[in-house]
Amino acid sequence: MYLLGYDIGSSSVKAALVQVETGQTVGVVQYPATEMPIVAVQPGWAEQDPRQWWEYVCLATRQLLAQTGADATAIQGIGIAYQMHGLVALDTSGNPVRPSIIWCDSRAVEIGNQAFESIGASQCLLHLLNSPGNFTASKLKWVKDHEPALFARITQIMLPGDYIAFCLTGEALTTPSGLSEGMMWDFQTNHVADFLLEHYGFSHHLLPPVQPSCSFQGTVTAEAAAATGLASGIPVTYRAGDQPNNALSLQVLDPGEIAATGGTSGVVYGVVDRPVYDVRSRVNSFAHVNHTAADPRIGVLLCINGAGIQYSWVRQQMGAAGLRYADMEKIAAQIPIGSEGLRILPFGNGSERMLENRHPGATIRNLHFNRHEQAHFYRAALEGIAFSFVHGVGIIQEMGLQTQLIRVGNDNLFQSAIFSETIASLLDCRIEMVETTGAVGAAKAAGLAVGIFSSLRQALSDARIIHTYLPNQADLRYADAYSAWSTDLDALNHF
């Protein structure tokens, strides 16, 4: 028997197959092999075609089944993780009326800010745990204001994972966790946030029915089976945004546990057992995958838009064709801590929540033409992202979360020793790298609702620690370099 998991990212779609009897990952496929394009018609915009996500799900699934030789009829459940905050708007036929406005799109910042002021900070923070901000509901309001003809055709909105589940099952559903990431869940009433929908002039009929993250959510249709190579009738039993799902994959389920990831964006995600919020909305609080009104589990999320995408940009613009990240690590390791004064602030991928939704763009500081070379850029790029993590974790610590231990996956920036040791040393924490991926975690979580596992903790219990990064506070160069970078950030914030 098997469990199948998907991770619908903005860079690629990943599919993973896990054997139930052994808990072992049978195969993982990423499609496309190169990074998925993000369309930016204007500065600060970011869109993708949801139909392309579905196309890649179909291709990845067929490739995974061919690669593993697995019998599709032996798959017991499907789990879906997905890029958070995206807006998928469908017409009466279930077709997207426009490209998805995805997580790193900044166009709705002012709409959210105005709603926060009009509704009131107390109402928003107590009920939503956040400002409406640049999240899904505000993106829909932008469509309503700027594309009224398209808005008139919308009969249902979904998050990216809801859309993929809809393509698989024909069932339009969403979750409390998903609605909370879109600012459409009221934590005081444990219900859809009607007051925000009314403020924006939306009908509640635009939202699908709500189901728990771990629950029966429809079965694969004959049409979807023909497109993917799956067997019809397989149940979809789990869905969650990529960061709650990443935390679940790393067994971060209960208060005090913290996960981090360094993909296109950088994220630190800690769990608490009560509704909490940052009055400046620099970090955000969402319903975790195991949240209930009776037993709250709130994920406090720090998101840094300019993370892996910055390092990818550096590779594409400054590296030779075919240069691997492992090669960049070796080159960067030749340069001392602090990159001999070269500093990069990586905020070039849309508005940054931890900078109170400013969009300053990436900045290179203290560049000397007769001193700095390609290798310095590689190291400064890694250090700049790591310093951004450290700055953001300081905000989380203000909210009472402890950071002695952070768990990370083995498929992102944390594979870099330069990056990981910089964070561990500045935060004086241990970083444990766990052998898992978001798609694998989604697959295992799918086993709960079909009765294979009795709890999410059991489903993820066989995850293996493959490496540990320890702090090195004795080397003062970390603190000196971070201090100089922080001075640059202060100057940028006051510009």
VEXVO-898465 format. One record per residue (C-alpha): x, z, y; residue in three letters. Coordinates in steps of 0.25 Angstrom, whole numbers, plus 2048, in hexadecimal, padded with zeros to 3 digits. Each point is the difference from the previous one (the first is absolute). Layout:
BEGIN
{{X,Z,Y},'ala'} ...
This chain:
BEGIN
{{800,800,800},'met'} {{804,7FD,80E},'tyr'} {{7FD,804,80F},'leu'} {{802,7F6,80B},'leu'} {{804,803,80E},'gly'} {{801,7F7,80D},'tyr'} {{807,803,80D},'asp'} {{7FB,7F7,80B},'ile'} {{80B,800,80A},'gly'} {{802,7F9,80D},'ser'} {{80D,7FA,7FA},'ser'} {{7FC,7FD,7F2},'ser'} {{7F6,803,7F5},'val'} {{805,809,7F4},'lys'} {{7FA,801,7F3},'ala'} {{804,80A,7F5},'ala'} {{7FC,802,7F1},'leu'} {{801,80E,7FA},'val'} {{7FF,803,7F1},'gln'} {{7F6,80C,7FE},'val'} {{806,805,7F4},'glu'} {{80E,802,805},'thr'} {{7FE,800,80F},'gly'} {{80B,7F6,801},'gln'} {{7FF,7F4,80A},'thr'} {{7FF,7F3,7F8},'val'} {{803,7F7,80B},'gly'} {{7FF,7FF,810},'val'} {{7FF,7F2,807},'val'} {{801,7FE,80F},'gln'} {{7F9,7F3,806},'tyr'} {{805,7F9,808},'pro'} {{80F,802,7FE},'ala'} {{802,7FE,80F},'thr'} {{7F9,808,80A},'glu'} {{7F2,7FD,804},'met'} {{7FE,7FA,80E},'pro'} {{7FA,808,80B},'ile'} {{7FA,7F8,80B},'val'} {{802,804,80E},'ala'} {{7F8,7F7,809},'val'} {{803,809,80C},'gln'} {{80A,80B,802},'pro'} {{7FB,80D,7F9},'gly'} {{7F7,7F9,7F7},'trp'} {{801,7FF,7F1},'ala'} {{7F7,7F9,7F6},'glu'} {{7FF,7FB,7F2},'gln'} {{7F6,7F8,7F8},'asp'} {{7F9,809,7F6},'pro'} {{7FD,7F4,7F7},'arg'} {{80F,7FF,7FF},'gln'} {{801,80E,7FB},'trp'} {{7F6,7FD,7F5},'trp'} {{808,7F3,7FC},'glu'} {{80C,808,7FE},'tyr'} {{7F9,80B,7F8},'val'} {{7FB,7F4,7F7},'cys'} {{80E,7FA,7FF},'leu'} {{807,80E,7FE},'ala'} {{7F6,804,7F5},'thr'} {{802,7F3,7F8},'arg'} {{80F,802,802},'gln'} {{800,80E,7FB},'leu'} {{7F7,7FD,7F4},'leu'} {{80A,7F4,7FC},'ala'} {{80C,809,802},'gln'} {{7FB,80B,7F8},'thr'} {{7F8,7F9,7F6},'gly'} {{7F6,80B,801},'ala'} {{7F2,7FE,7FB},'asp'} {{7F6,800,80C},'ala'} {{7F5,806,7F8},'thr'} {{809,80C,7FE},'ala'} {{800,804,80E},'ile'} {{7F7,80C,802},'gln'} {{800,802,80F},'gly'} {{805,7FA,80E},'ile'} {{805,807,80C},'gly'} {{802,7FA,80E},'ile'} {{80A,805,80B},'ala'} {{7FF,7F8,80D},'tyr'} {{806,7FF,80E},'gln'} {{7F8,80A,808},'met'} {{7F8,7FE,80D},'his'} {{7FD,7F1,7FE},'gly'} {{7F3,7FA,804},'leu'} {{7FA,7F6,7F7},'val'} {{7F3,7FA,805},'ala'} {{7F6,7F9,7F7},'leu'} {{7F4,7F7,802},'asp'} {{7F3,800,7F8},'thr'} {{808,7F7,7F5},'ser'} {{80B,80A,7FF},'gly'} {{80A,7F7,806},'asn'} {{809,805,80B},'pro'} {{7FC,7FC,80E},'val'} {{80E,801,806},'arg'} {{80E,804,7FC},'pro'} {{802,80F,7FD},'ser'} {{805,808,80C},'ile'} {{80A,808,7F8},'ile'} {{807,80E,802},'trp'} {{80B,7FC,80A},'cys'} {{7F7,7F9,80A},'asp'} {{800,806,80D},'ser'} {{7F4,7F9,807},'arg'} {{7F6,80C,7FF},'ala'} {{809,80B,806},'val'} {{7F8,800,80E},'glu'} {{7F3,7FF,7F9},'ile'} {{803,80D,7F8},'gly'} {{806,807,80C},'asn'} {{7F3,7FD,808},'gln'} {{7F7,805,7F4},'ala'} {{809,80D,7FF},'phe'} {{7FD,803,80F},'glu'} {{7F2,7FC,800},'ser'} {{7FC,807,7F3},'ile'} {{809,80C,804},'gly'} {{80D,805,7F9},'ala'} {{7F9,80C,7FA},'ser'} {{7F5,7F8,7F9},'gln'} {{80A,7F6,7FB},'cys'} {{80A,80A,7FB},'leu'} {{7F7,809,7FA},'leu'} {{7F8,7F6,7F8},'his'} {{80A,7F4,7FE},'leu'} {{80D,808,801},'leu'} {{805,7F5,808},'asn'} {{7FE,7F8,80D},'ser'} {{7F8,7F3,7FC},'pro'} {{80D,7FA,804},'gly'} {{805,7F2,7FA},'asn'} {{7F8,802,7F3},'phe'} {{7F6,7F7,7F9},'thr'} {{7F4,804,808},'ala'} {{807,7FD,80D},'ser'} {{805,7F2,7FA},'lys'} {{7F1,7FD,7FD},'leu'} {{7FC,804,80E},'lys'} {{80B,7F6,805},'trp'} {{7F9,7F5,7F8},'val'} {{7F3,804,805},'lys'} {{805,7FF,80F},'asp'} {{809,7F4,7FF},'his'} {{7FA,7F7,7F4},'glu'} {{7F1,803,802},'pro'} {{7FC,7F3,7F8},'ala'} {{809,805,7F4},'leu'} {{7FA,80E,801},'phe'} {{7F2,7FB,7FF},'ala'} {{803,7FA,7F3},'arg'} {{806,80D,7FA},'ile'} {{7F7,807,7F6},'thr'} {{80A,809,7F9},'gln'} {{80E,806,804},'ile'} {{80A,804,7F6},'met'} {{80E,806,7FF},'leu'} {{80A,7F7,7F8},'pro'} {{7FF,807,7F3},'gly'} {{7F1,800,801},'asp'} {{801,7F1,801},'tyr'} {{809,7FE,7F4},'ile'} {{7F6,809,7F8},'ala'} {{7F5,7F7,805},'phe'} {{807,7F4,7FC},'cys'} {{802,806,7F2},'leu'} {{7F2,806,7FE},'thr'} {{7F6,7FA,80A},'gly'} {{7FD,80F,804},'glu'} {{802,803,80F},'ala'} {{804,80F,800},'leu'} {{80A,809,808},'thr'} {{805,80E,7FF},'thr'} {{800,80D,809},'pro'} {{810,7FE,801},'ser'} {{7FE,7F2,804},'gly'} {{7F6,803,80B},'leu'} {{808,80B,805},'ser'} {{80C,7F7,802},'glu'} {{7F7,7F6,808},'gly'} {{7FB,80C,809},'met'} {{7F2,7FF,7F9},'met'} {{7FF,80D,7F9},'trp'} {{7FB,80D,806},'asp'} {{807,80C,7FA},'phe'} {{7F6,80A,805},'gln'} {{7F3,7F9,7FA},'thr'} {{808,7FA,7F4},'asn'} {{7F9,7F3,803},'his'} {{802,7F3,807},'val'} {{804,802,80F},'ala'} {{7F3,7FC,806},'asp'} {{803,804,80E},'phe'} {{80C,7F6,801},'leu'} {{7F8,7F5,7FA},'leu'} {{7F5,802,80A},'glu'} {{80B,801,80B},'his'} {{805,7F3,7FC},'tyr'} {{7F3,7FA,7FE},'gly'} {{801,7FD,7F1},'phe'} {{7F5,801,7F6},'ser'} {{803,809,7F4},'his'} {{7FC,7F5,7F7},'his'} {{80D,7F9,803},'leu'} {{807,80B,7F7},'leu'} {{7FF,7FF,7F1},'pro'} {{7FB,80C,7F7},'pro'} {{80A,80B,7FE},'val'} {{806,804,7F3},'gln'} {{80B,80A,7FD},'pro'} {{80E,7FA,7FF},'ser'} {{801,803,7F1},'cys'} {{7F2,7FB,7FA},'ser'} {{7F9,7F5,7FA},'phe'} {{800,7F5,80A},'gln'} {{7FB,7F3,7F9},'gly'} {{805,7F7,7F5},'thr'} {{808,7F3,800},'val'} {{7F7,7F4,801},'thr'} {{800,7F4,7F7},'ala'} {{805,7F8,80D},'glu'} {{80B,80A,803},'ala'} {{804,800,7F2},'ala'} {{802,7F1,800},'ala'} {{808,800,80D},'ala'} {{809,80C,7FB},'thr'} {{801,7FE,7F1},'gly'} {{7FA,80E,7FE},'leu'} {{7F4,803,7F7},'ala'} {{7F3,802,806},'ser'} {{7FA,80E,800},'gly'} {{80D,807,803},'ile'} {{7FC,80C,809},'pro'} {{806,802,80E},'val'} {{802,80F,801},'thr'} {{809,803,80B},'tyr'} {{803,7FC,80E},'arg'} {{808,806,80C},'ala'} {{809,7FC,80C},'gly'} {{80E,7FE,7FD},'asp'} {{805,80C,806},'gln'} {{7F6,80A,7F9},'pro'} {{803,7F8,7F4},'asn'} {{80F,801,801},'asn'} {{7FF,80F,802},'ala'} {{7F7,801,7F3},'leu'} {{80B,7F7,7F9},'ser'} {{80A,80B,804},'leu'} {{7F7,80B,7FB},'gln'} {{7FE,804,80E},'val'} {{7F1,806,7FF},'leu'} {{800,80E,804},'asp'} {{804,808,80D},'pro'} {{80E,800,804},'gly'} {{804,7F4,7F8},'glu'} {{806,7F4,808},'ile'} {{803,7F2,7FD},'ala'} {{807,7F5,808},'ala'} {{802,7F1,7FF},'thr'} {{808,7F6,808},'gly'} {{7F9,7F2,7FE},'gly'} {{7FC,7F7,80B},'thr'} {{7FC,80C,807},'ser'} {{806,80E,7FE},'gly'} {{7F7,80C,7FC},'val'} {{800,80F,7FE},'val'} {{7F4,805,7F9},'tyr'} {{7FD,80F,7FE},'gly'} {{7F4,807,7FA},'val'} {{7F9,80C,806},'val'} {{7F3,807,7FB},'asp'} {{7F9,801,80E},'arg'} {{7FC,7F6,80B},'pro'} {{80C,7FF,809},'val'} {{803,7F7,80C},'tyr'} {{80A,7FD,80A},'asp'} {{7FA,801,80E},'val'} {{809,7F4,805},'arg'} {{7FC,7F8,7F3},'ser'} {{80F,7FD,7FE},'arg'} {{7FE,802,7F1},'val'} {{7F2,7FE,7F9},'asn'} {{7F8,808,7F6},'ser'} {{7F8,7F9,7F5},'phe'} {{7F8,804,7F3},'ala'} {{80A,800,7F5},'his'} {{7FC,7F9,7F2},'val'} {{7FC,80E,7FA},'asn'} {{7F8,805,80D},'his'} {{7F3,806,7FF},'thr'} {{7F8,808,80A},'ala'} {{800,80C,7F7},'ala'} {{80F,7FF,7FD},'asp'} {{807,7F9,80C},'pro'} {{80C,7F8,7FE},'arg'} {{805,7FA,80D},'ile'} {{80C,7F6,801},'gly'} {{807,801,80D},'val'} {{807,7F3,802},'leu'} {{80B,7FC,809},'leu'} {{801,7F1,801},'cys'} {{80C,7F8,806},'ile'} {{7FC,7F2,802},'asn'} {{80F,7FB,803},'gly'} {{807,804,7F3},'ala'} {{803,7F6,7F4},'gly'} {{7FB,7F5,808},'ile'} {{80B,802,80A},'gln'} {{80B,800,7F5},'tyr'} {{7FA,7F4,7FA},'ser'} {{801,7F9,80E},'trp'} {{80E,804,800},'val'} {{803,7FA,7F3},'arg'} {{7F9,7F3,803},'gln'} {{806,7FE,80E},'gln'} {{80E,806,7FD},'met'} {{803,7FE,7F2},'gly'} {{804,7F4,7F8},'ala'} {{7F6,7F9,7F7},'ala'} {{7FD,808,7F3},'gly'} {{806,80D,806},'leu'} {{7FA,80B,7F8},'arg'} {{7FD,80E,805},'tyr'} {{80A,806,7F6},'ala'} {{80B,7F7,807},'asp'} {{7FC,805,80E},'met'} {{801,80E,7FB},'glu'} {{80E,7FE,7FB},'lys'} {{804,7F9,80D},'ile'} {{7F9,80B,809},'ala'} {{808,80B,7F8},'ala'} {{80D,7FB,805},'gln'} {{7FB,805,80E},'ile'} {{801,80F,803},'pro'} {{7F4,809,803},'ile'} {{7FA,7FD,80E},'gly'} {{804,7F1,7FF},'ser'} {{80B,802,80A},'glu'} {{7F6,802,80B},'gly'} {{7F7,7F4,7FD},'leu'} {{7F1,805,800},'arg'} {{7F3,7F9,7FD},'ile'} {{7F2,805,803},'leu'} {{7F7,7F8,7F6},'pro'} {{7F3,800,807},'phe'} {{7FE,7F1,800},'gly'} {{7F4,7FF,7F7},'asn'} {{7F4,804,808},'gly'} {{7FB,80C,807},'ser'} {{806,80D,7FA},'glu'} {{7F7,80C,7FE},'arg'} {{80B,80A,801},'met'} {{803,7FB,80D},'leu'} {{7F2,802,805},'glu'} {{7FC,7F1,7FD},'asn'} {{80B,7FA,809},'arg'} {{806,7F3,7FC},'his'} {{80E,800,806},'pro'} {{806,7F5,7F7},'gly'} {{80D,802,7F8},'ala'} {{80C,804,808},'thr'} {{80F,7FF,7FE},'ile'} {{809,80A,808},'arg'} {{80F,801,803},'asn'} {{804,7F2,7FA},'leu'} {{80E,7FD,802},'his'} {{804,7F2,7FD},'phe'} {{80F,803,7FD},'asn'} {{7FD,80C,7F7},'arg'} {{7F3,7FD,7F8},'his'} {{7FE,7F6,7F5},'glu'} {{7F6,7FC,7F6},'gln'} {{802,80D,7F8},'ala'} {{7FD,809,80B},'his'} {{7F3,7F9,802},'phe'} {{7FC,803,7F1},'tyr'} {{804,80E,801},'arg'} {{7FA,803,80E},'ala'} {{7F3,7F9,7FB},'ala'} {{7FF,80A,7F4},'leu'} {{804,80C,809},'glu'} {{7F5,7FC,80B},'gly'} {{7F5,800,7F5},'ile'} {{805,80D,7FA},'ala'} {{801,806,80E},'phe'} {{7F1,7FC,802},'ser'} {{7FC,807,7F4},'phe'} {{807,80D,804},'val'} {{7FA,7FF,80E},'his'} {{7F2,7FE,7F9},'gly'} {{802,80B,7F6},'val'} {{802,80A,80C},'gly'} {{7F2,7FD,804},'ile'} {{7FB,803,7F2},'ile'} {{808,80D,800},'gln'} {{7F9,804,80D},'glu'} {{7F3,800,7F8},'met'} {{805,80A,7F6},'gly'} {{805,7F7,7F4},'leu'} {{80D,803,7FA},'gln'} {{80A,7F6,7FC},'thr'} {{80A,806,7F6},'gln'} {{7FC,7F5,7F6},'leu'} {{7FC,7F2,802},'ile'} {{7FC,7F7,7F4},'arg'} {{803,7F1,801},'val'} {{7FE,7F3,7F8},'gly'} {{80B,7F7,7FB},'asn'} {{7FC,7F3,806},'asp'} {{802,801,80F},'asn'} {{80A,805,80B},'leu'} {{803,80D,7F8},'phe'} {{808,7F8,7F7},'gln'} {{80B,800,80B},'ser'} {{809,80C,7FF},'ala'} {{803,7FE,80F},'ile'} {{7F2,801,804},'phe'} {{7FC,80B,7F6},'ser'} {{80C,809,803},'glu'} {{7FE,7FF,80F},'thr'} {{7F2,805,7FF},'ile'} {{804,80B,7F5},'ala'} {{80B,805,809},'ser'} {{7F8,800,80D},'leu'} {{7F4,807,7FA},'leu'} {{808,809,7F6},'asp'} {{7F7,7FC,7F5},'cys'} {{801,7FB,7F2},'arg'} {{7FB,7F2,7FD},'ile'} {{7FC,7FD,7F2},'glu'} {{7FF,7F1,7FC},'met'} {{7F5,7FE,7F5},'val'} {{7FF,7F4,7F7},'glu'} {{7F3,7FB,804},'thr'} {{7F9,7F6,809},'thr'} {{7F2,7FF,807},'gly'} {{7FB,7F6,7F6},'ala'} {{804,809,7F4},'val'} {{7FA,80C,807},'gly'} {{7F3,7F8,802},'ala'} {{800,7FC,7F2},'ala'} {{801,80F,7FB},'lys'} {{7F6,805,809},'ala'} {{7F6,7F6,7FA},'ala'} {{801,808,7F3},'gly'} {{7F9,80C,806},'leu'} {{7F2,7FA,802},'ala'} {{800,7FA,7F2},'val'} {{804,80D,7F9},'gly'} {{80E,7FD,7FC},'ile'} {{805,80B,809},'phe'} {{7F9,80D,803},'ser'} {{807,801,80E},'ser'} {{808,7F8,80A},'leu'} {{80C,80A,7FE},'arg'} {{800,7FD,7F1},'gln'} {{7FF,7F1,803},'ala'} {{80D,800,808},'leu'} {{807,80B,7F8},'ser'} {{80A,7F7,7F9},'asp'} {{806,7FB,80D},'ala'} {{810,801,7FF},'arg'} {{809,805,80B},'ile'} {{80C,7F6,800},'ile'} {{808,804,80C},'his'} {{801,80B,80A},'thr'} {{806,800,80E},'tyr'} {{805,80D,805},'leu'} {{803,804,80F},'pro'} {{80E,800,806},'asn'} {{7FE,808,80C},'gln'} {{80F,803,800},'ala'} {{802,7F2,806},'asp'} {{7FD,801,80F},'leu'} {{800,7F1,802},'arg'} {{7F2,800,7FB},'tyr'} {{7FB,809,80B},'ala'} {{809,7FA,80B},'asp'} {{7FA,7F2,7FC},'ala'} {{7F2,805,800},'tyr'} {{802,807,80D},'ser'} {{804,7F3,807},'ala'} {{7F5,7F8,7FA},'trp'} {{7F6,80B,804},'ser'} {{805,7FF,80E},'thr'} {{7FD,7F1,800},'asp'} {{7F2,802,7FB},'leu'} {{7FE,80A,80B},'asp'} {{804,7F6,80A},'ala'} {{7F7,7F6,7FA},'leu'} {{7F4,809,800},'asn'} {{802,803,80F},'his'} {{802,7F2,804},'phe'} 
